[in-house]
Amino acid sequence: MPLISNLDEKRNLRRELIARRNQITGREARSEAICGCVIATPAFLRARAIHCYLSIRSEVDTYSLIAVALTQGKAVAVPVVDPSRRMSHSWITEIDPADFTEGPLGTLTPRIIRPASPGDWDLTIVPMLGFDRGGYRIGYGMGYYDRLLAAAPTIAFGVAFSTQEFAALPRDPHDLPMDFIATEDELILVGSAR
């Protein structure tokens, strides 16, 4: 039976998870291990195109994963948050910092937008503030990835540090589970993961 969340519970949990993530040491090595775990999976190897967030603050650093995807000839789409805080998507051809500007919420935005649409890629790399073994995640509360995963039925690959795991997260009916979760310690196959 799914747990039904309430806004205060999720708000408090987000604060706790951000504080927990900010205290992680060795973040660079841990991020490399997480990205290496993703890169080694058949789902990543088979993908012709991926969607991956551009990491900010204390998130799992995805820049090496994006660089490998581009080197392997995969098309890479990234999220773009506009000033009205709506999310769209753009293809990128490089991961050079000079090709990006800072957008709303501190996110990076490609200087040249090459529109991509949900469904144009095979694999979606999803940031997570917290996760549980059922594949459920908690994000920042804007609903961007809930809407994206509902619109783009691709393989969903959550990435997080192992300390971000919870026994069971509160969830709502619209929350969709990840197919896989990669941490620096393990690859978690969720339920009917492909």
N, C-alpha and C positions, 0 to 999 in steps of 0.2 A: 504494500500500500504506500503510494508516494506521500512524502511529508509535504504539508502545505506550509508555505512560508508566510511570515508577515514582514512588513517593511522595516519595522524597528529591529527585528531580529537580524535581517540581512544587512542593514546599515551598521549595526554593532559588529557583526561578523566581518564586514569589509574592513572596518578600522583595525580590528585585531589582525586580520590577514596581511594588510599592508604593513603594519608594524612588524609582524613576524618576518615578512619577506625582506624588509629593509635591514634587518639584523643579520641576514645570511652572509657568512664570510666565504671567500673563495668563489665568488659569483662567476667570474670569468671561466674558471676551470669547470665549474658545475654546468654552466651554459654550454660549453663545448661538448661535454659528455651527453647532455640532453640532445643537442643538435646531431651529434654523431649517432645516437640511438635512432633518431628519426630517419636520417640519411641511409642507414643500413637496412631499413624495412623494405619488403617487396612493394608495399603501397607507394612509397616514395620513388623507388627505382622504376616502377611502371608508369608513374604519372608523367603526362606530357606537359601539363601546366599545373602550377600550384598557386594558392593564395596564401600569403604570409604577412603577418603584422610586422611593422618596423618597431622594434623594442624601444621603450623609453624608461627612464627612471630605473627601478630595481627589477624590472621584468626579465625573464629569460631572454638573453641576447640572441637574436635570430639572424644577425648579419652574416655569420659564417654559413648558416644553412642556405640563405638566399644566394650567397656567392657560389656555393657548390651547385645549386640548382641552375643558375645561369651558366656556369662552366659546363655543365652536362647538357646544355642546349634546351633546358626546359623554359617555357614561358613562365614569367612570374608576375602576379598581380598583387598589389598592396592596397590596403584601405586608405581612403582619403576622406577626412572629416572637414566639411566646409564651415564657413563662419556661422551658419545657422545650425550647426552641429548635426547635420545629416551626413550619413556615410555613403560614399560611392566607392568606386574602385578604379585603379589605373594600372596598366602594364608598365613595367620598368625594364630597362635593358642593362643597367649598371647599378652598383650599390655604392657609388662614389658620393660622399657626403655633400659635395658641391652641387649635386643634382637635386637637392632637397632644400626646402625651407621649413621653418617651424609653423605648424598650423595650430588651430584651436586645441585646447586641452594638452598642449605640449607635444602633440603628435607631429610626425614628419610628413611633408607633402611633396610629391614630385614637382619639380619646376615645370615640367612638360607633362600634361595630363593626356594619357592615351587610354580612353575609356574601355573598361572591361565590365562584363555583366556576370552576375551569379549564374553558374552553370557553364561558364567558359573554361573552368579549370576542373581538375580531377581530385584535388586534395586541398583541404583547408587547414592551415596551421592556426590554432586558436590559443590566445593567451588566457591564463586562468589565475585568479587570485587564490582560489581554493578548489579542491576536487575531492570526490569520494570514489570508492571502488565500483560503484554503479555507473561510473562514467559521467556523473553530473558535476557541473562546475558552477562557480560563482564568479562573476566579473565585476566591473565597476558600477553596474546598475543602469547603464544607458540602453541596454537591450540590443546593441548593434549586432552581436554575434547570434543572439536568439533569432533575430530576423534574417540574418545572412544564412544561417544553417537551415532555416525553414524554406528559404528561397532557392538555395543551391544544395540539392541532395548529393553532396560529394562525401568522400571519406573525411571525417572530422578527426583531427589529430590534436589533442590538447597537450600543451607543454607547461611544466611547472617544476619547481623544486620540491623534493620529497617532503620537506617540512610543511608544505602547503596542504598536505592530505588531512582530511577529516573523516571520522567514522561514517557520518551521514550528514549531508548538507540539506538545509531546507530547500525545497523546490516548488515550483509552480507548474500548472498543467502545460504551459507553453515551453518549458525547459526541455531541451533535447540532449540526450547523452552523447558523449564522444564515442568514436569507434575504438580509438587508442589513446592512451596517455603515456607520455614519455617523461620520466624524471631522470636525475643523474644516477639513480640506483637501479632502475628497471623500466621495462616496457610492459605496460598493463593492457591486455586485450580485454575489451569490454563486451560482455554478452555475445551478440551475433557479429562481432567485428570480422571484417572481410580479410 
